[in-house]
Amino acid sequence: MEMIYGIKDRPGFGKVLLFALQQLLAIMAATIAVPAIVGHGLTASAALFGAGVGTFVYLLFTKSSSPVFLGSSFAFIGSMFSAFGGAASVAVGYWGLIIGAVMAGLVYVAIAIAVKCCGVNWIDRLMPPVIIGPTVSIIGLSLSSNAIGDLMKSSVEGGSTYVALICGLVTLAVTMLCSNYGKKIGRLIPFILGILAGYLAASVFALIGHLTSNPALVIINYSALLEVKSFFAVPKFAFVLGGIEGLKSITPAYLLTVFAAYVPVAFVVFAEHLADHKNLSAIVGVDLLKTPGLTRTLLGDGVGTIISTAFGGCPNTTYGESIGCVAITRNASTVSIWGCALLCILFSLISPLVAFLETIPNCVMGGVCITLYGFIAVSGFKMFQKVDLNSTKNLFVASVIFITGVGGMVLKIGAVEIRTVACALILGILTNLMLSGKTESEGSQEN
């Protein structure tokens, strides 16, 4: 895919601001969803601050050569519950989040050292296109139910599903029209225009609903804006919430619990890290596993997760929404990612802005995510379009990945949850290894 702005290009200040805001809107819903799910005092503002700081760290390690945003990871939600569940008090749990992130980050550092010593060619042999292509597609397809669920979801109890659907489809239509027919800047910020259109449609329905006393038309919840008490507010950081007493209450048994909850998941998220960077490499036309290199991306992701968790409480991961944004807008400039990270930090300190982001209806974000997740899925199809699917081996490998991925296979081993993408990738690799006993000529045709 030909980029309008390459990785090292520097758009003008006004464009960078718009591109950064667009990236923020793309990643915002998922980033603030994790603290909302986990609870225990974790906040959206802290999650935004942590994601911004974590992305800064990633960009520094990768020398601004990889247009990736790091946001709150859903894979670690079970681990975060374990950190609180095994604690003598909630305060200990906050330190458990940080200690767990350090353990997970060290897994990334260890793998990065191994890659530095052994190179990345083994990755290409372990995960040829017949594996990585379907796995990338599964990243998008596995999220499709989330997009459709949000598309038809009102943010207010009693709101009409059909009104939500209309607003979500307005968002989708405006996003697609701007991306295809927009002129100049309009074509580069389709998500901003789509979200604004959907938000406006939801607001019009809400106004009519209030005037006619018809609650079914009200699908947007403004309560977050109404509850704002100050303009500036410092987020509640995890290390502050834990306090000195929480740190003193940590026991060896608790550390073992956190270790068992976080370390296995880190290996799973490593697989997603690989798939995301392979996907983005195909989109931007640069092999990011070689430039800036997998060692740097892993170090950036691992250390970024540690620092992010200390502030926001949520471990970070590479975001498919951000990659989808790069694909659709054809803007790979890392300056935009720097801008997005900075906006995350600034917005987290301004209460009305955080509140406004929280009022964006689910259906509006669902309309946007249809395109984001769809582009990820299609880019995966493109990655293995040259694979010989007349080969029985390749058919089995791709079939295992697609069916386990689309079927939503998830494994829970104690407190550890192996999510869909990781399950599909692991089974695909095992299938490929099991059926690899073929002639050299057949193997060359397949991979």
N, C-alpha and C positions, 0 to 999 in steps of 0.2 A: 504494500500500500504506500503510495507516494505521499510524504508528509508535506504540509504547507509550511510548517515550522519544524526544523530538525532539532535534535537533542541540544545542540550548542547554540542554536539561534536565539537572538534576544529581541523579541517584539518590543514595540514602544510601551511606555509606562501605562498608558490608558488601556491598551490591549492586555497587558500582563495582569492588570487589576481585574479585568473582566474574566480572563481565563482562570485566574486564581479563584475567583468567586464561583465560577462554574464547577471547578473541581471540588470546592467546598460543598456545594449543593449536592454533587454526585455522591460524596462519601458521608455526608452528614447523618443521614437517617440511620445507617448501620453503626456508625461510630457512637452515637448517643444511645442506641438501643441496648448495647451490652450493659452499661451501668444501670439502666432502667430494669433490666431483667434480673441482675444480681442483687440490686438493692443494697442494704446495709450501709446507707449513707453515701454511696458513690453517686456522683452527679454528672450531668451532661457537660457542664462547663469544665470540670476537671478532665473528663475524657477528651474534650476538644483540645485543651491545653497540652495534655500528654501526647496526643496524636501529633500535634504541631512540633513539639520538642523531639519526639521520636523520629519524625520525618527529617528534621534538621540533621540529626545524627546520621541517618541513612545517607543523605545527600553528601555529607562531609566524607564519609567512608568511601562512597562510590565516586568521589571527585565530580559530582554533578553530571554524571554520565549515564544515569538511569532514571527515566521519568516515572518514578513509582511513589505513591503516597502510602504511608503506613497508618492504618486505623485499627480500632478495637477488634480483637479477634474473637469470633464466636466459638472457635475450637477450644478455648480455655475456660469457657463458662462453667463447665463441670468442675474444673480444677479450682476455680475461684470459689465455688460453693464449698468445696472440700476444705479450703483454707479457713473459711468461717466455721464450717461444721465441726472441724476438729479442734477448734480453739476454746480455751477456757473463758474467753471473753471476745467480744467483737473487736476490741482494740488489738488483741493478738492477731486476729484475722487480717487486719490491714498490713501488719508486718509480714504475715504469711503470703499475702499477694506479692509483696516486694521480693521476699526470699524465693518464692516460686519462680518469679520472673528472672531472677539471677541464675537459678538452676537451669531454666529453659534457655536463657541466653548463653550460658556456658556450653550447652549442647551445640548451639550454632557455632560457637568459637572453636570447639573441638572438630566439628565437621569442616570448618573453614581451613583449619591447619592441615587436615587430611587432604583436602582438595589442593592446598598449596604444595604439598609434598608429592601428590600423585597426579595432579592435573585434572582436566575435566573430560578427557576422552572416554573414560570408563562410564561416564554418565550417558554419553551418546550410545555406547554399546548396551548399557543396562536399559535405557529408555529410548529406543529408536522411534521414528515417526509413527509407526503403527500403535505405539503405546501413548506417546505424548500428545498426539493429535486428538484421539478420543477423550483423553483425560482433560485436556483444555476445554473441549466441548462440554464435558460433564460439569465443569465449574459453572458455566452459564446455565445449563439445563437443570442442574440441581437447585438453582436459585429461582427457577421459573415459577414454582408454586408460591414463593414469597411475593414475587411481583404481582401475580394474579390475585393473591389474597389481599394485598394492599390496594390493588386497583378497585376492588369492590367493597372496600372497608370504609365506613364512616368513622370520623374521629370523635363523634358525639353519639352517645347511646340513644337509640331511637331514630337516628338518621337513616335515610333511605339508601339501600344498596344501589338502586338505579341512578339516584342523583350522584352518588360517589362514582359510579361507572361513567356517567356523562363527563364529570370533571376530569377523571383520569384519562378518558379518551380525548378530551380537548387538549390536555397536556401532551399526550402522545402525538396527536395530529400536528400541533404547532411545532413540536420538536422536529418531526420529520419534514414538514414543509420548509422550515427555516434552514435545516441542514441541506436540503436538496435545491431549493429555489432562492434561498436568502442571498442578498447582495452584501459583499464586503464583510463587515463585522457581524452582521446578522447570521451569516453562515457559520461563523466561528463560535457563536455562543447560543446554540440551539436549546441547550438545557435551561439556561437562565430564562429565555423567552418562553419556553414551554411551561416551566414552573410558575412564572408570573401569570401566564394565561390561565393555568389551572387554578391558581390561588384566587385570581379575580373571579373566575366562574363560580368557585365555591363561596366566595364572599357575596356575590349577587344572589345566589340561591339562599344563603343565610339571611340576607336582608329581607328578601321576599317572605321567607319563613317566619321571621319575627313580626313583620307587618301583618301577615295573614294568620298568625298564631298556628302555623303548620310546622310542628317540630321535625317532620320527616325531611324537610328541605334544608335543615341545619346540619351540615356534615363537617363543619370546621369549628374547632374549639379554641377560643381566644383567652381562656382562663390563665394561661402562662403569662400573657401580656398584662392582664389585669392584676396579677399577683406581684409584679415587679415593684420592689420597694426602694431600690437605689439604682443609680446609673452605673456606677462601677462596683464590682464585687470580686474579691480574690477567691478563686475556687478552693474547695476543701480538698487539699492534697492528701494522698494516702499516708505519707510519712508523718504528717501533722496529726491526722486522725488517730494513728496508732499510739503516738505519744511514748514517753519514756517507760511508763508502767507496762504498756503492751509489750515493749521490747524485753523487759525484764521477765515477762511471764512465759517466754518461749522455752519449751522443753525438748530434749532429744527425740522423744516419741512424736511430738508435733512436727518436727523437722522431717522425720521419716514419712509422715503422712503427706506433707507437702511435696516431698521428693517423688513419692509414688503417684501423686496427682498431676505433677507438671512435666517431669522428664519424658515419660512415654509420649505425651501429647506433642512435645517439642519435635520429636522425630516425625510425627505425623504431619505437623505444620511445615517441616522441611520439605516434604514431598509437594505440598501446595506452593511453597516458595519456588521450587524448581519449575512446576507447571506454569505459574504466573510469569516467570521470567522468560521461559520458552515462548509463551504466548506473545508477550510484549516484544520479544526479539523478532518474531515473524511480522508483527505489525509495523515496527519502526525500521526494519531492514538492517538491524545491527545485532550481532550475537552478543547479548549482554553477559552470557556466561564466560565470554572471553574478554570483552571490553565493556565495563571495567573489570569483569572477572567475577566468578562465583565466590571466590574468597572474600572479596570486598562487599558483595551484596549480602552475604551471610553475616559478616561482621557488622555491617550497618543495621541489618534486621535484628540481630541478637542484642547488640549494645543499645540500639534504639528502643527495643522492648523493655530492657532493664530500666533505662532512664524514664521512659514514658510511664511505666507502672508506678515508679516512685512518686510521680505527680498525679497521674490520672487514676491509677489503680487497675487499669486494664492492659494486659499484654497486647502488643500490636502485631499486625501481619500485613503483607502486601494486599492491596485492595483491587478486586476485580472491577469494581465500579470505576476506579481511577483509570484502569487499563481500557475499559470500554469507552471512557470519555476521550482518551487519547485516540482510539480507533475512529470514533465517529467524527470528532472535530479535526482530525489529522494534525494535531498540535502536540509534538513530542518535546517541546522546549522545557527543560528542567527549571528554567526561570519561573515558569508558571507553577511548578510544584513548590519551589521556594516561597512564592507568593501565597499559595494555598496554606502552607504550614504557618506562615506569619499571620494570615487572617484567622486561622484557628486559634492562635494564641491571643490575638487582639479581641476577637469575638468572645472568647471565654471570659474576658475581663469586663465586658460590657453587657450588663444584665438584660437590657431590652433586646439586644441582638440575639442572645442565646434564646430568649423567650420567643422571639419571632420565628427562629428556625424550628422551635418546638411546635409552633402552631401550623406549620405546613401540613396539610392533610395527608393521611396515608395514601389516599387514592391518587393524589398528585404525584407523590414519589413512586407509586406503582406504575403510573404511566411512563415516567422517565426510565424506570428500571427495566421495562419491557425491551427498550432499545439497548440499554447498557448490557444486560445479561444476554440478549440475543446476539449482539456483536461478538461477545466472548465465545458463544457456542459456534457461530459461523466461522470465526477465525480458527477454531480448532479443526473444523471440517477442512478448511483450506490447507492446514498443515499436513494432513495425511491423504490429500487427494491424489498424490502420485504413488501411493502404496498399492502394491499388487493385491487386490481383493479377490483374485482368482485362486490365491493360495489358501488352502484350508487352514494352515497355521495362522495366517493373518486374520482370517475370518473369525477364528476362535478367540484370538486375543482381543480384537475390536468388540466382538459380541459380549465377552465377559465384562469389559469395561463399561460399555453402554448400558447393558441390562442392570448390572449392580448399581451403576450411577443413577440412571433414570428411575430405577426402583427405589432409590433412597436407602440403600443398605447402610446401617450404622451398627457398630459393635460397641458394647459397654463391658469393660473388664474392670470390675470394682468401681473406683472413682474415675477411671480413665474412659473417655469416649473417643472412638475412632470414627471420624465423620465420613460422609459419603464419598467425597473426592479421594480421600486417602485410601478408603476401602477399595474403590475402583482401581486406583493406581497400583496398590499392592497386589491385588489379584491379577491385574494385567501383567505385571512384571513376572509373577510366579507362573502364569500361563505361558508366557513367552519363553521363559527358561525351561519349562517342562517340555515344550514342543520344539526346542532348538536343535534337536538331533537330526538335522537334515543335511543334504549335500551342500557343498560350498556354493555351487551355482544357484541353488534354490534360495539359499540365504541371502545372496547378493541381490537377487530380484526382489525379495520381500522387503528389505530394509534400505 
